Amino acid sequence: MARKSRKHPELAVPVSKDTVGYIRLSVLNRDPHGSVENQRHMIEEWGHQHQIPIMRYYIDNGFSGKRFDRPAFQRMIQDIQKGKIDCIVVKDLSRLGRDYITAGYYLEMFFPSNNVRFVSINDQFDTTDGITNRDKSAYIQSSTRVPLINLFNEQVSIETKMKVEVILDMKAQHGEFIGPRAPFGYQKSNENPSQLVPDPVAAVIVRKIFEMAASGTGVTGIVRYLNERRLPTPIQYAKANGLDGNFDDGNGSWNSRSVKYILTNRTYTGMLVQGKEKRVVEATHEPLVDSDTFDAIQKAFQDRAYNVVPQGQSTDNIPKGKVICGCCGGKMQRKRGTGHADWHFFTCITKNRLGADKCTGMYAREEDIFNAIYRQLKDYVNEHYITNSAYTQKIQEFMSQISALTQRKTTAWINAMEHYERYVQGKISKEEFRTVQDIANQAKEALIQATEGKGAYEKQYTKFRKLLSASSKDIPFSEIMDCIEKVVVDSGGKIVVDWSVS
């Protein structure tokens, strides 16, 4: 009787046309043996050796193994749930992922429960010889070895990240550009990708922006100039030059944010400020604006900005309880910037306490909130401006109205009392008395409304004067918080102030 080959015991497993290959390439991968092509070649060789055709591939190029929301991986999971896959082949277990717990969940629970065979070529791991196998010795071997491999892969991921951060920090200290893309106006040198050089087209636009700002043109005027001439935005220019990535170019127009980002970016002075430690190195590349001009523009921005926090009160939470999350409607919490920085930000309390499944959560820097309040304050004051003469005239109108209504009320109630006596004497009907009584009540109500209207207008004017003083920078924002109902922080950085003036 012929002996059965022990070389490939998995041949006894029914072959499925739904055998697929999964490939993942990290953004940090520098090993040519781990390339997409190499992984595909290894999986193809495995399929050829075991006479199992690989029907299709799921490829995540440029995704960390710590994440499991990778698009191709998620499509593969969905196809498994639809019953389209019963075997997955990978180069090694680290391609599945570098999170010890999550990778273990898929190997020990999800794949077995969906009758999916999993093969890792380099680890010589096959669930027909391991987790999904009824053979006890094989199960024990795999259940011990696989978690150790996954734990090792997770540690490798952590150490790799730390090494990369150290290398990038060293490059930043030496004045080498470490960003993934050059700022608009520059490009990476062909000879040295760590060196920035002016882009022949974009640099002209950037220089023009600084030139206009230095001559006194405001951000709005610069935006109008760029859009009227249909000059490409940074994102449009990057896409036109074949830069890969997922971009949202909005309506394709310049806006205040993009212009101000350029005007406040010191990279254009030939200086690099990079990395978590904010390494500062001067004269690393050709500047597009001189430092004196750049500093003058920053001072102009500061002069136009409003110092909303009075001296010595920087720790006060001025808009406390009024900053609202536009997603859930809950209050937002003020926190200090990382590393005990001298700036603060607001985050959604609901998300912080209950998680992202209850609210996606909004975020805004305190400075942005104050700037939004100041901008909208000026708009509100301009739209609802009340002159002293207009106020005086309005008060006189109220006084005349109240005087007339007082007389009307007095007359109506005297008439009502007389009709009451006649009603008691039986000289008039109840309906006749009710008619006169209603007239008296209407006169009383009209007087009350006029009096309340005058009081409300006086209160409105008092608040308006406070807002006017704040818009002129005569008083700090802390004194006008009673004029604000709420400040709603919405998606996309949109901040809307709801005034409680009227």
TAWORA-V821505 format. One record per residue. N is the residue number from 1. RES is the residue in one small letter. PHI is phi in radians with two decimals (* if undefined). NEAR is the number of other ideal C-beta (glycine too) atoms within 8 Angstrom. Layout:
# TAWORA-V821505
n=(N | N)
res=(RES | RES)
phi=(PHI | PHI)
near=(NEAR | NEAR)
This chain:
# TAWORA-V821505
n=(1 | 2 | 3 | 4 | 5 | 6 | 7 | 8 | 9 | 10 | 11 | 12 | 13 | 14 | 15 | 16 | 17 | 18 | 19 | 20 | 21 | 22 | 23 | 24 | 25 | 26 | 27 | 28 | 29 | 30 | 31 | 32 | 33 | 34 | 35 | 36 | 37 | 38 | 39 | 40 | 41 | 42 | 43 | 44 | 45 | 46 | 47 | 48 | 49 | 50 | 51 | 52 | 53 | 54 | 55 | 56 | 57 | 58 | 59 | 60 | 61 | 62 | 63 | 64 | 65 | 66 | 67 | 68 | 69 | 70 | 71 | 72 | 73 | 74 | 75 | 76 | 77 | 78 | 79 | 80 | 81 | 82 | 83 | 84 | 85 | 86 | 87 | 88 | 89 | 90 | 91 | 92 | 93 | 94 | 95 | 96 | 97 | 98 | 99 | 100 | 101 | 102 | 103 | 104 | 105 | 106 | 107 | 108 | 109 | 110 | 111 | 112 | 113 | 114 | 115 | 116 | 117 | 118 | 119 | 120 | 121 | 122 | 123 | 124 | 125 | 126 | 127 | 128 | 129 | 130 | 131 | 132 | 133 | 134 | 135 | 136 | 137 | 138 | 139 | 140 | 141 | 142 | 143 | 144 | 145 | 146 | 147 | 148 | 149 | 150 | 151 | 152 | 153 | 154 | 155 | 156 | 157 | 158 | 159 | 160 | 161 | 162 | 163 | 164 | 165 | 166 | 167 | 168 | 169 | 170 | 171 | 172 | 173 | 174 | 175 | 176 | 177 | 178 | 179 | 180 | 181 | 182 | 183 | 184 | 185 | 186 | 187 | 188 | 189 | 190 | 191 | 192 | 193 | 194 | 195 | 196 | 197 | 198 | 199 | 200 | 201 | 202 | 203 | 204 | 205 | 206 | 207 | 208 | 209 | 210 | 211 | 212 | 213 | 214 | 215 | 216 | 217 | 218 | 219 | 220 | 221 | 222 | 223 | 224 | 225 | 226 | 227 | 228 | 229 | 230 | 231 | 232 | 233 | 234 | 235 | 236 | 237 | 238 | 239 | 240 | 241 | 242 | 243 | 244 | 245 | 246 | 247 | 248 | 249 | 250 | 251 | 252 | 253 | 254 | 255 | 256 | 257 | 258 | 259 | 260 | 261 | 262 | 263 | 264 | 265 | 266 | 267 | 268 | 269 | 270 | 271 | 272 | 273 | 274 | 275 | 276 | 277 | 278 | 279 | 280 | 281 | 282 | 283 | 284 | 285 | 286 | 287 | 288 | 289 | 290 | 291 | 292 | 293 | 294 | 295 | 296 | 297 | 298 | 299 | 300 | 301 | 302 | 303 | 304 | 305 | 306 | 307 | 308 | 309 | 310 | 311 | 312 | 313 | 314 | 315 | 316 | 317 | 318 | 319 | 320 | 321 | 322 | 323 | 324 | 325 | 326 | 327 | 328 | 329 | 330 | 331 | 332 | 333 | 334 | 335 | 336 | 337 | 338 | 339 | 340 | 341 | 342 | 343 | 344 | 345 | 346 | 347 | 348 | 349 | 350 | 351 | 352 | 353 | 354 | 355 | 356 | 357 | 358 | 359 | 360 | 361 | 362 | 363 | 364 | 365 | 366 | 367 | 368 | 369 | 370 | 371 | 372 | 373 | 374 | 375 | 376 | 377 | 378 | 379 | 380 | 381 | 382 | 383 | 384 | 385 | 386 | 387 | 388 | 389 | 390 | 391 | 392 | 393 | 394 | 395 | 396 | 397 | 398 | 399 | 400 | 401 | 402 | 403 | 404 | 405 | 406 | 407 | 408 | 409 | 410 | 411 | 412 | 413 | 414 | 415 | 416 | 417 | 418 | 419 | 420 | 421 | 422 | 423 | 424 | 425 | 426 | 427 | 428 | 429 | 430 | 431 | 432 | 433 | 434 | 435 | 436 | 437 | 438 | 439 | 440 | 441 | 442 | 443 | 444 | 445 | 446 | 447 | 448 | 449 | 450 | 451 | 452 | 453 | 454 | 455 | 456 | 457 | 458 | 459 | 460 | 461 | 462 | 463 | 464 | 465 | 466 | 467 | 468 | 469 | 470 | 471 | 472 | 473 | 474 | 475 | 476 | 477 | 478 | 479 | 480 | 481 | 482 | 483 | 484 | 485 | 486 | 487 | 488 | 489 | 490 | 491 | 492 | 493 | 494 | 495 | 496 | 497 | 498 | 499 | 500 | 501 | 502)
res=(m | a | r | k | s | r | k | h | p | e | l | a | v | p | v | s | k | d | t | v | g | y | i | r | l | s | v | l | n | r | d | p | h | g | s | v | e | n | q | r | h | m | i | e | e | w | g | h | q | h | q | i | p | i | m | r | y | y | i | d | n | g | f | s | g | k | r | f | d | r | p | a | f | q | r | m | i | q | d | i | q | k | g | k | i | d | c | i | v | v | k | d | l | s | r | l | g | r | d | y | i | t | a | g | y | y | l | e | m | f | f | p | s | n | n | v | r | f | v | s | i | n | d | q | f | d | t | t | d | g | i | t | n | r | d | k | s | a | y | i | q | s | s | t | r | v | p | l | i | n | l | f | n | e | q | v | s | i | e | t | k | m | k | v | e | v | i | l | d | m | k | a | q | h | g | e | f | i | g | p | r | a | p | f | g | y | q | k | s | n | e | n | p | s | q | l | v | p | d | p | v | a | a | v | i | v | r | k | i | f | e | m | a | a | s | g | t | g | v | t | g | i | v | r | y | l | n | e | r | r | l | p | t | p | i | q | y | a | k | a | n | g | l | d | g | n | f | d | d | g | n | g | s | w | n | s | r | s | v | k | y | i | l | t | n | r | t | y | t | g | m | l | v | q | g | k | e | k | r | v | v | e | a | t | h | e | p | l | v | d | s | d | t | f | d | a | i | q | k | a | f | q | d | r | a | y | n | v | v | p | q | g | q | s | t | d | n | i | p | k | g | k | v | i | c | g | c | c | g | g | k | m | q | r | k | r | g | t | g | h | a | d | w | h | f | f | t | c | i | t | k | n | r | l | g | a | d | k | c | t | g | m | y | a | r | e | e | d | i | f | n | a | i | y | r | q | l | k | d | y | v | n | e | h | y | i | t | n | s | a | y | t | q | k | i | q | e | f | m | s | q | i | s | a | l | t | q | r | k | t | t | a | w | i | n | a | m | e | h | y | e | r | y | v | q | g | k | i | s | k | e | e | f | r | t | v | q | d | i | a | n | q | a | k | e | a | l | i | q | a | t | e | g | k | g | a | y | e | k | q | y | t | k | f | r | k | l | l | s | a | s | s | k | d | i | p | f | s | e | i | m | d | c | i | e | k | v | v | v | d | s | g | g | k | i | v | v | d | w | s | v | s)
phi=(* | -1.18 | -1.34 | -1.40 | -1.19 | -1.71 | -1.16 | -2.30 | -1.09 | -1.23 | -1.15 | -1.31 | -1.40 | -0.94 | -1.39 | -2.09 | -1.23 | -1.68 | -1.33 | -2.25 | -1.90 | -2.00 | -2.23 | -2.32 | -2.14 | -1.34 | -1.16 | -1.66 | -1.17 | -2.13 | -1.56 | -1.07 | -1.27 | -1.77 | -1.12 | -1.03 | -1.10 | -1.18 | -1.11 | -1.09 | -1.08 | -1.10 | -1.18 | -1.09 | -1.10 | -1.10 | -1.09 | -1.14 | -1.12 | -1.75 | 1.00 | -2.16 | -1.22 | -1.54 | -1.32 | -2.86 | -2.19 | -2.01 | -2.16 | -1.94 | -1.79 | 1.63 | -2.18 | -1.21 | -1.29 | -1.36 | -1.74 | -2.09 | -1.67 | -1.08 | -1.03 | -1.17 | -1.08 | -1.15 | -1.12 | -1.13 | -1.09 | -1.11 | -1.19 | -1.11 | -1.14 | -1.50 | 1.39 | -1.61 | -2.30 | -2.31 | -2.72 | -2.11 | -2.12 | -2.26 | -1.15 | -2.69 | -1.09 | -1.17 | -1.18 | -1.11 | 2.90 | -2.00 | -1.82 | -0.96 | -1.24 | -1.18 | -1.07 | -1.09 | -1.08 | -1.17 | -1.26 | -1.73 | -2.21 | -1.13 | -1.10 | -1.07 | -1.19 | -1.81 | 0.95 | -1.85 | -1.41 | -2.19 | -2.17 | -1.98 | -1.14 | -1.14 | -1.49 | 0.90 | -2.04 | -2.49 | -1.14 | -1.32 | -1.92 | -2.48 | -1.03 | -1.59 | -1.53 | -1.41 | -1.20 | -1.14 | -1.13 | -1.17 | -1.11 | -1.08 | -1.07 | -1.25 | -1.16 | -1.58 | -1.30 | -1.06 | -1.02 | -1.14 | -1.13 | -1.11 | -1.12 | -1.11 | -1.07 | -1.12 | -1.15 | -1.07 | -1.05 | -1.13 | -1.15 | -1.09 | -1.08 | -1.12 | -1.11 | -1.10 | -1.10 | -1.13 | -1.09 | -1.11 | -1.15 | -1.12 | -1.10 | -1.10 | -1.11 | -1.57 | 1.37 | -1.58 | -1.29 | -1.98 | -1.25 | -1.23 | -2.37 | -1.21 | -1.09 | -0.96 | 1.90 | -2.19 | -2.51 | -1.34 | -1.11 | -1.14 | -1.37 | -2.50 | -1.08 | -1.54 | -1.98 | -1.55 | -2.32 | -1.06 | -1.43 | -1.03 | -1.70 | -1.13 | -1.09 | -1.10 | -1.16 | -1.11 | -1.06 | -1.12 | -1.06 | -1.17 | -1.08 | -1.17 | -1.12 | -1.15 | -1.48 | 1.81 | -1.23 | -1.29 | -1.03 | -1.07 | -1.13 | -1.15 | -1.04 | -1.07 | -1.06 | -1.15 | -1.27 | -1.11 | -1.64 | 0.92 | -1.30 | -1.15 | -1.28 | -0.94 | -1.23 | -1.07 | -1.16 | -1.11 | -1.17 | -1.15 | -1.73 | 1.37 | -1.30 | -1.34 | 2.48 | -1.67 | -2.02 | -2.00 | -1.61 | 0.97 | -1.63 | 1.37 | -1.99 | -1.21 | -2.46 | -1.05 | -1.11 | -1.18 | -1.20 | -1.17 | -1.06 | -1.17 | -1.17 | -1.95 | -1.67 | -1.22 | -1.00 | -1.28 | -1.63 | 1.58 | -1.92 | -2.02 | -2.13 | -2.42 | 1.36 | -1.07 | -1.50 | 0.94 | -1.19 | -1.93 | -2.32 | -1.60 | 0.91 | -1.65 | -2.77 | -1.20 | -1.33 | -1.80 | -2.65 | -1.35 | -1.10 | -1.10 | -1.13 | -1.05 | -1.12 | -1.13 | -1.16 | -1.13 | -1.12 | -1.11 | -1.08 | -1.16 | -1.13 | -1.41 | -1.29 | -1.85 | -1.34 | -1.39 | -1.84 | -1.06 | -1.03 | 1.43 | -2.11 | -1.14 | -1.53 | -1.26 | -1.62 | -1.03 | -1.57 | -0.92 | 1.43 | -1.87 | -1.51 | -2.06 | -1.31 | -1.26 | -1.47 | -1.87 | 1.46 | -1.50 | -1.30 | -1.89 | -1.77 | -1.51 | -2.36 | -1.46 | -1.05 | -1.02 | 1.24 | 0.93 | -1.17 | -1.58 | -2.35 | -2.24 | -2.53 | -2.07 | -2.27 | -1.24 | -1.16 | -1.03 | -1.13 | -1.08 | -1.65 | -1.94 | 1.77 | -1.20 | -1.29 | -1.63 | -2.84 | -1.18 | 1.40 | -1.90 | -2.44 | -2.73 | -1.27 | -1.03 | -1.05 | -1.17 | -1.14 | -1.12 | -1.09 | -1.14 | -1.06 | -1.15 | -1.08 | -1.25 | -1.11 | -1.09 | -1.11 | -1.13 | -1.09 | -1.13 | -1.33 | -1.99 | -1.10 | -2.13 | -1.37 | -1.06 | -1.17 | -1.14 | -1.13 | -1.04 | -1.11 | -1.13 | -1.14 | -1.09 | -1.10 | -1.06 | -1.10 | -1.12 | -1.11 | -1.15 | -1.08 | -1.16 | -1.21 | -1.12 | -1.13 | -1.12 | -1.14 | -1.04 | -1.08 | -1.13 | -1.32 | -1.11 | -1.13 | -1.15 | -1.14 | -1.11 | -1.22 | -1.15 | -1.07 | -1.17 | -1.19 | -1.10 | -1.31 | 1.42 | -1.46 | -2.32 | -1.40 | -1.12 | -1.10 | -1.16 | -1.13 | -1.08 | -1.10 | -1.20 | -1.10 | -1.10 | -1.09 | -1.14 | -1.15 | -1.15 | -1.15 | -1.12 | -1.14 | -1.12 | -1.15 | -1.06 | -1.11 | -1.15 | -1.14 | -1.14 | -1.07 | -1.11 | -1.12 | -1.13 | -1.16 | -1.10 | -1.16 | -1.08 | -1.17 | -1.07 | -1.16 | -1.04 | -1.09 | -1.15 | -1.12 | -1.11 | -1.13 | -1.17 | -1.18 | -1.62 | 1.18 | -1.47 | -2.33 | -1.37 | -1.11 | -1.04 | -1.60 | -2.09 | -1.11 | -1.26 | -1.62 | -2.01 | -1.31 | -2.88 | -2.13 | -1.65 | -1.73 | -1.93 | -1.11 | 1.28 | 1.33 | -1.30 | -2.20 | -2.15 | -1.70 | -1.82 | -1.42 | -2.09 | -1.65 | -1.35)
near=(2 | 3 | 4 | 4 | 6 | 4 | 4 | 7 | 8 | 9 | 8 | 4 | 7 | 3 | 7 | 8 | 6 | 9 | 15 | 15 | 15 | 15 | 16 | 13 | 13 | 9 | 6 | 8 | 8 | 3 | 6 | 5 | 5 | 9 | 10 | 9 | 6 | 11 | 15 | 11 | 8 | 11 | 16 | 10 | 8 | 12 | 14 | 7 | 7 | 9 | 7 | 10 | 6 | 12 | 7 | 6 | 10 | 12 | 10 | 12 | 8 | 6 | 11 | 9 | 14 | 8 | 8 | 7 | 6 | 10 | 7 | 10 | 13 | 9 | 9 | 13 | 9 | 8 | 10 | 13 | 7 | 6 | 5 | 6 | 12 | 8 | 13 | 14 | 13 | 16 | 12 | 9 | 13 | 10 | 13 | 13 | 13 | 12 | 10 | 10 | 6 | 9 | 14 | 11 | 9 | 11 | 14 | 8 | 8 | 11 | 15 | 11 | 6 | 8 | 6 | 13 | 12 | 13 | 12 | 14 | 12 | 7 | 9 | 6 | 14 | 11 | 16 | 10 | 11 | 14 | 12 | 9 | 11 | 4 | 7 | 6 | 6 | 10 | 12 | 8 | 9 | 14 | 11 | 8 | 9 | 15 | 10 | 8 | 11 | 14 | 9 | 8 | 15 | 12 | 8 | 10 | 13 | 8 | 8 | 9 | 9 | 8 | 8 | 9 | 9 | 8 | 8 | 10 | 12 | 8 | 10 | 15 | 8 | 7 | 7 | 9 | 13 | 9 | 7 | 2 | 6 | 9 | 10 | 11 | 13 | 15 | 9 | 11 | 9 | 3 | 4 | 5 | 6 | 8 | 11 | 13 | 10 | 9 | 11 | 6 | 7 | 13 | 12 | 8 | 13 | 14 | 11 | 8 | 13 | 16 | 8 | 11 | 13 | 9 | 6 | 5 | 8 | 6 | 10 | 7 | 9 | 13 | 12 | 8 | 10 | 12 | 10 | 6 | 6 | 5 | 8 | 8 | 11 | 9 | 9 | 10 | 12 | 12 | 10 | 7 | 6 | 5 | 7 | 3 | 5 | 3 | 7 | 5 | 9 | 6 | 4 | 6 | 7 | 9 | 8 | 8 | 6 | 10 | 14 | 10 | 8 | 13 | 12 | 8 | 8 | 8 | 10 | 14 | 10 | 9 | 11 | 12 | 8 | 9 | 9 | 5 | 6 | 7 | 11 | 7 | 11 | 6 | 5 | 11 | 10 | 7 | 9 | 11 | 11 | 7 | 8 | 6 | 10 | 13 | 8 | 9 | 12 | 9 | 8 | 9 | 11 | 7 | 6 | 5 | 8 | 8 | 6 | 9 | 11 | 6 | 4 | 4 | 9 | 6 | 3 | 7 | 5 | 10 | 12 | 6 | 5 | 10 | 13 | 12 | 17 | 10 | 11 | 9 | 6 | 10 | 8 | 14 | 9 | 10 | 8 | 6 | 10 | 3 | 4 | 4 | 7 | 4 | 9 | 9 | 11 | 15 | 12 | 15 | 11 | 12 | 15 | 8 | 5 | 7 | 5 | 7 | 4 | 8 | 12 | 6 | 12 | 14 | 8 | 13 | 9 | 11 | 7 | 10 | 15 | 12 | 10 | 12 | 14 | 13 | 8 | 10 | 13 | 9 | 8 | 12 | 12 | 7 | 6 | 8 | 6 | 7 | 6 | 5 | 6 | 8 | 10 | 8 | 8 | 9 | 11 | 8 | 8 | 12 | 9 | 8 | 9 | 12 | 8 | 8 | 12 | 9 | 8 | 11 | 13 | 8 | 9 | 14 | 11 | 8 | 11 | 12 | 8 | 8 | 13 | 10 | 8 | 10 | 13 | 6 | 6 | 4 | 5 | 7 | 6 | 6 | 6 | 10 | 13 | 8 | 8 | 12 | 11 | 8 | 11 | 13 | 8 | 9 | 14 | 11 | 8 | 11 | 13 | 8 | 8 | 12 | 9 | 8 | 9 | 12 | 8 | 9 | 11 | 9 | 8 | 10 | 10 | 8 | 12 | 12 | 8 | 12 | 14 | 9 | 9 | 14 | 10 | 6 | 6 | 5 | 7 | 9 | 14 | 9 | 8 | 13 | 10 | 6 | 10 | 14 | 6 | 9 | 15 | 11 | 15 | 10 | 7 | 4 | 6 | 8 | 12 | 9 | 13 | 9 | 9 | 8 | 10 | 5)
